[in-house]
Amino acid sequence: MVRIISALILAVMATCSFAETPVRLVDNPPDRHIVVPGDTLWGISGKFLKEPWRWPEVWRMNREQIKNPHLIYPGDIVLLDDFRGSPRLRIAKPIKLQPKVYSEAIQKEIPSIPANIIEPFLSKPLIIQADEHASAPRIVATQEDRVFIGSGDTGFVSGIPDATVLNWHIYRPGKPLKDPDTLEIIGYEAYFLGSAKLVQPGEPAVLRITEAKEEIGRGDRLVPAPPANLIAYVPHRPEEPVSGKIISIYGGVSEAGKYSVVSLNRGKDAQLEIGHVLAVFRNRVSQGHNENGRRETTVIPEERYALAFVFRVFDRIAYALVVETSKPVIVGDSVRNP
């Protein structure tokens, strides 16, 4: 069913702080766009705005709507018009020319960013916080003392306190992640091995392996499996100053491109939240020879070259999706308010 989000049109941005820089339209923007499956809010906004992430400003959204937005569905029509001298995006309902009896499947709302890319990162334990890693339950024995177990097999786990959590993810710890500013270990990369279900609580507890992506054995650890909910927060700038760095790139690669997932050394401790957009900067130097023929290095102004969308936040670490970039993103680059 086509949904109208008229509340967005009437909302006043009384509680939302944005930069004073006017929102700029692309050259020759369309006056409308019909939403189709596969669209994203970011992509739709890019048809109208030079800075697509600033679309909440054009929708006149307040802070509560940013956190709990009225959703857009396929079939909705996005209109661009003028509102008191500044651009505005709004939703219009398609006109039905004649009565018609029909049925259709319930359509999914349009996400802010590509859901298929970040969905695996919403629930899988790809980063484990340092304090969580130290106390994580671990497999202490396997069915029939096998070296490795797989789907349908039984594992015996120490450290599960009670039966309140039934579903678990199994991981193997990887390299530690250090805060480049303090050199403190703030988390560990985790290799997702599979999933398990609690069969019998106790010490050790009995779990059945429900999914095995790789071989599972003694010493492998577990974390509770959270629901994989794609939260519909919209992109917006942080209200407080944020200054952090990229500490890892998913997949163990040395460079990241558009739609790559990176880890940041800032999280809830820096008031980061889902939907925050951060600009990525790179420090630059120029090397050459002076008048005496000696080689010298000159620090030149840093370059802003990418944007990242925060989609999962822990206490001291966050996942972000690179949504725009003009060059490869590397570990050590800085992230700040756009």
C-alpha positions as CSV (number, residue, x, y, z in Angstrom):
1,M,0.0,0.0,0.0
2,V,1.3,3.4,-0.9
3,R,2.2,5.4,2.2
4,I,2.2,9.2,2.6
5,I,4.6,10.9,4.9
6,S,2.9,14.3,5.1
7,A,4.2,14.8,8.6
8,L,7.6,15.3,7.1
9,I,6.3,18.2,5.0
10,L,4.8,20.1,7.9
11,A,7.6,19.4,10.4
12,V,9.7,22.3,11.6
13,M,13.4,21.8,12.3
14,A,13.1,23.2,15.8
15,T,15.3,20.7,17.6
16,C,17.8,19.8,14.8
17,S,21.1,21.7,14.3
18,F,22.6,21.9,10.9
19,A,25.3,23.9,9.2
20,E,24.4,27.3,7.9
21,T,25.7,26.5,4.5
22,P,22.8,26.4,2.1
23,V,21.8,23.1,0.6
24,R,22.8,23.0,-3.1
25,L,20.8,21.4,-5.9
26,V,22.5,19.4,-8.7
27,D,22.5,21.0,-12.1
28,N,19.1,20.6,-13.9
29,P,17.5,18.5,-11.1
30,P,14.3,16.6,-12.0
31,D,11.0,17.9,-10.6
32,R,10.0,14.4,-9.4
33,H,11.1,10.8,-8.9
34,I,8.9,7.8,-8.7
35,V,10.3,5.4,-6.0
36,V,11.0,1.9,-7.3
37,P,12.3,-1.3,-5.5
38,G,16.1,-1.1,-5.1
39,D,16.1,2.7,-4.4
40,T,17.7,4.1,-1.3
41,L,17.0,7.4,0.4
42,W,20.6,8.4,-0.3
43,G,20.4,7.5,-4.0
44,I,17.1,9.3,-4.4
45,S,18.4,12.4,-2.7
46,G,21.5,12.3,-5.0
47,K,19.2,13.0,-8.0
48,F,18.3,16.3,-6.4
49,L,21.1,17.4,-4.1
50,K,24.9,17.8,-4.4
51,E,25.2,16.6,-0.9
52,P,22.7,13.7,-0.7
53,W,23.3,13.1,3.0
54,R,21.7,16.5,3.8
55,W,18.3,15.4,2.7
56,P,16.8,15.6,6.2
57,E,17.3,19.3,6.0
58,V,15.3,19.5,2.8
59,W,12.6,17.3,4.2
60,R,12.3,19.8,7.2
61,M,12.8,16.9,9.6
62,N,13.2,17.4,13.3
63,R,15.3,15.2,15.6
64,E,12.6,12.7,16.5
65,Q,11.8,12.2,12.9
66,I,15.5,11.6,12.1
67,K,15.5,8.8,14.7
68,N,12.1,7.4,13.8
69,P,11.4,8.5,10.2
70,H,8.2,8.1,8.4
71,L,9.1,5.6,5.7
72,I,9.1,5.8,1.9
73,Y,7.7,3.0,-0.2
74,P,7.9,1.9,-3.9
75,G,5.2,3.8,-5.8
76,D,5.6,7.0,-3.8
77,I,6.4,10.1,-5.8
78,V,9.2,12.4,-4.5
79,L,8.6,16.0,-5.6
80,L,11.0,18.9,-5.6
81,D,9.5,22.4,-5.1
82,D,10.3,25.7,-3.5
83,F,9.4,26.4,0.1
84,R,9.9,30.0,1.2
85,G,12.8,30.5,-1.1
86,S,14.6,27.2,-0.4
87,P,14.3,23.7,-1.9
88,R,12.0,21.2,-0.4
89,L,11.4,17.5,-1.0
90,R,8.0,16.0,-0.3
91,I,5.9,12.9,-1.0
92,A,2.8,12.9,-3.2
93,K,0.3,10.1,-3.6
94,P,-0.2,8.7,-7.1
95,I,-3.6,9.6,-8.5
96,K,-5.9,6.6,-9.4
97,L,-7.8,7.4,-12.5
98,Q,-10.6,4.9,-11.9
99,P,-11.7,2.5,-9.2
100,K,-10.0,-0.8,-9.3
101,V,-10.0,-3.9,-7.1
102,Y,-6.6,-5.4,-6.7
103,S,-4.3,-7.0,-4.3
104,E,-0.5,-6.7,-3.8
105,A,2.1,-8.0,-1.5
106,I,3.1,-5.7,1.4
107,Q,6.1,-3.7,0.2
108,K,9.2,-3.0,2.1
109,E,10.2,0.5,3.0
110,I,13.1,2.1,1.1
111,P,16.3,2.0,3.3
112,S,18.7,4.9,3.9
113,I,21.6,3.0,2.4
114,P,22.0,-0.4,0.6
115,A,20.6,-2.9,3.0
116,N,22.1,-6.0,1.3
117,I,25.6,-4.6,1.9
118,I,25.4,-3.9,5.7
119,E,22.9,-6.7,6.7
120,P,25.6,-9.3,7.5
121,F,27.3,-6.7,9.8
122,L,24.1,-6.0,11.8
123,S,24.2,-9.3,13.8
124,K,27.4,-11.2,13.0
125,P,30.2,-10.8,15.6
126,L,32.9,-9.3,13.3
127,I,34.3,-7.1,16.1
128,I,34.4,-8.0,19.7
129,Q,35.0,-5.4,22.4
130,A,37.9,-6.0,24.7
131,D,35.9,-6.4,27.9
132,E,33.4,-8.7,26.1
133,H,36.1,-10.9,24.6
134,A,37.8,-11.5,28.0
135,S,34.6,-13.0,29.5
136,A,33.1,-14.7,26.4
137,P,31.9,-18.3,26.9
138,R,34.0,-20.8,25.1
139,I,33.8,-24.4,23.8
140,V,35.5,-26.7,26.2
141,A,34.6,-30.1,24.7
142,T,33.0,-31.5,21.5
143,Q,30.8,-34.4,20.6
144,E,32.7,-37.7,20.8
145,D,35.9,-35.7,21.4
146,R,36.0,-34.7,17.7
147,V,38.7,-32.2,16.7
148,F,36.1,-30.2,14.8
149,I,32.3,-30.2,14.7
150,G,29.7,-28.9,12.2
151,S,26.0,-28.4,11.7
152,G,23.9,-30.7,13.8
153,D,26.7,-31.6,16.1
154,T,26.9,-30.9,19.9
155,G,29.3,-28.7,21.7
156,F,29.9,-28.2,25.4
157,V,30.3,-24.6,26.5
158,S,31.7,-23.0,29.7
159,G,30.6,-19.6,30.9
160,I,27.0,-19.4,29.9
161,P,25.4,-18.1,33.1
162,D,21.7,-19.1,32.6
163,A,19.1,-20.1,30.0
164,T,17.8,-16.6,29.2
165,V,19.8,-16.5,25.9
166,L,19.0,-19.4,23.5
167,N,20.7,-18.3,20.3
168,W,24.4,-17.8,20.1
169,H,27.1,-16.9,17.5
170,I,30.4,-18.7,17.4
171,Y,33.6,-16.8,16.6
172,R,37.4,-17.2,16.6
173,P,39.4,-14.2,17.8
174,G,41.6,-12.5,15.3
175,K,44.1,-9.6,15.7
176,P,43.6,-7.0,18.4
177,L,42.4,-3.6,17.4
178,K,44.4,-0.7,19.0
179,D,43.3,2.9,19.4
180,P,46.0,4.7,17.3
181,D,45.9,7.6,19.8
182,T,46.3,5.7,23.0
183,L,47.7,2.3,21.7
184,E,45.1,0.7,24.0
185,I,43.4,-2.5,22.8
186,I,39.8,-1.6,22.4
187,G,38.6,-4.7,20.5
188,Y,39.4,-7.8,18.5
189,E,38.6,-8.8,15.0
190,A,36.4,-11.9,15.0
191,Y,36.0,-14.6,12.4
192,F,32.4,-15.7,12.3
193,L,32.3,-19.5,12.4
194,G,28.6,-20.3,12.8
195,S,25.5,-20.3,15.1
196,A,24.3,-22.5,17.9
197,K,21.2,-23.0,20.1
198,L,21.2,-23.7,23.8
199,V,19.9,-27.2,24.5
200,Q,20.7,-27.6,28.2
201,P,22.0,-25.0,30.6
202,G,24.7,-25.9,33.1
203,E,28.4,-25.9,33.5
204,P,29.3,-26.8,30.9
205,A,26.1,-26.0,28.9
206,V,25.1,-28.2,25.9
207,L,24.6,-26.4,22.6
208,R,23.6,-27.7,19.2
209,I,25.4,-26.2,16.1
210,T,22.7,-24.9,13.8
211,E,25.0,-23.3,11.2
212,A,28.6,-23.9,10.5
213,K,30.4,-21.5,8.1
214,E,33.8,-23.0,9.0
215,E,35.1,-25.8,11.2
216,I,34.4,-25.3,14.9
217,G,36.5,-26.6,17.8
218,R,37.6,-26.3,21.3
219,G,38.6,-22.8,22.4
220,D,36.2,-21.1,20.0
221,R,34.1,-18.5,21.7
222,L,30.5,-17.4,21.7
223,V,28.4,-14.2,22.0
224,P,24.6,-13.8,22.2
225,A,23.1,-13.5,18.7
226,P,21.3,-10.1,18.4
227,P,18.3,-9.6,16.0
228,A,19.4,-8.4,12.5
229,N,17.2,-5.4,12.5
230,L,17.9,-2.8,9.8
231,I,17.3,0.4,11.7
232,A,15.8,3.1,9.5
233,Y,17.7,6.1,11.0
234,V,18.4,8.7,8.4
235,P,21.8,10.4,7.7
236,H,22.6,13.4,9.8
237,R,25.7,15.2,11.1
238,P,26.7,14.6,14.7
239,E,25.6,17.3,17.1
240,E,28.8,17.1,19.1
241,P,32.4,17.4,17.7
242,V,33.7,13.9,16.7
243,S,37.3,13.2,15.9
244,G,38.5,9.7,15.3
245,K,40.4,7.4,12.9
246,I,39.8,4.3,10.8
247,I,41.4,1.4,12.5
248,S,40.5,-1.5,10.2
249,I,38.9,-2.4,6.9
250,Y,36.7,-5.5,6.7
251,G,38.2,-8.4,4.8
252,G,41.8,-7.7,5.9
253,V,42.4,-5.6,2.8
254,S,44.7,-2.6,2.8
255,E,42.4,-0.2,0.9
256,A,38.6,0.4,0.9
257,G,36.4,1.8,-1.8
258,K,32.7,2.8,-2.1
259,Y,30.4,0.5,-0.1
260,S,33.3,-1.0,1.9
261,V,32.9,-1.4,5.7
262,V,35.4,0.2,8.0
263,S,35.8,0.3,11.8
264,L,36.3,3.5,13.7
265,N,38.0,4.0,17.1
266,R,35.0,6.0,18.4
267,G,31.6,4.7,19.5
268,K,29.0,5.6,22.1
269,D,31.8,7.1,24.2
270,A,32.0,9.9,21.6
271,Q,28.2,10.2,21.3
272,L,28.2,8.4,17.9
273,E,24.9,7.0,16.9
274,I,23.4,5.1,13.9
275,G,22.9,7.5,11.0
276,H,25.7,9.8,11.7
277,V,27.6,10.9,8.6
278,L,31.4,11.5,9.0
279,A,33.8,13.1,6.6
280,V,37.1,11.2,5.9
281,F,40.3,13.2,5.8
282,R,43.9,12.3,4.8
283,N,47.0,14.1,6.1
284,R,49.3,15.0,3.2
285,V,53.0,15.8,2.7
286,S,55.0,17.1,-0.2
287,Q,58.5,15.9,-0.8
288,G,61.1,17.7,-2.9
289,H,64.5,19.4,-2.9
290,N,65.3,22.9,-1.6
291,E,67.6,25.4,-3.1
292,N,70.6,23.6,-1.6
293,G,69.6,20.3,-3.2
294,R,68.6,18.8,0.1
295,R,65.5,16.6,0.2
296,E,62.8,18.1,2.4
297,T,59.3,17.2,3.4
298,T,56.5,19.9,3.7
299,V,53.2,19.2,5.4
300,I,50.3,20.5,3.3
301,P,46.7,21.0,4.2
302,E,44.8,17.7,4.7
303,E,42.3,16.5,2.1
304,R,38.7,15.7,2.6
305,Y,37.8,12.9,0.1
306,A,35.1,10.6,1.4
307,L,31.9,10.2,3.5
308,A,31.1,7.4,5.8
309,F,27.7,6.4,7.2
310,V,27.7,4.9,10.8
311,F,25.3,1.9,11.0
312,R,26.4,0.0,14.1
313,V,27.8,1.4,17.3
314,F,29.5,-0.2,20.3
315,D,30.9,1.4,23.4
316,R,34.3,2.3,21.8
317,I,34.1,1.1,18.2
318,A,31.7,1.7,15.4
319,Y,31.0,0.2,11.9
320,A,30.7,2.7,9.0
321,L,29.9,2.2,5.3
322,V,31.9,4.2,2.8
323,V,29.2,5.8,0.8
324,E,31.2,8.3,-1.3
325,T,34.9,8.5,-2.0
326,S,37.2,10.0,-4.6
327,K,40.2,7.7,-3.7
328,P,40.9,4.5,-1.8
329,V,40.3,4.7,2.0
330,I,43.2,3.5,4.1
331,V,43.7,2.6,7.8
332,G,44.8,5.7,9.8
333,D,42.8,8.2,7.9
334,S,40.8,10.6,10.1
335,V,37.1,11.0,10.5
336,R,35.3,14.2,11.7
337,N,32.1,16.1,11.4
338,P,31.3,16.9,7.8
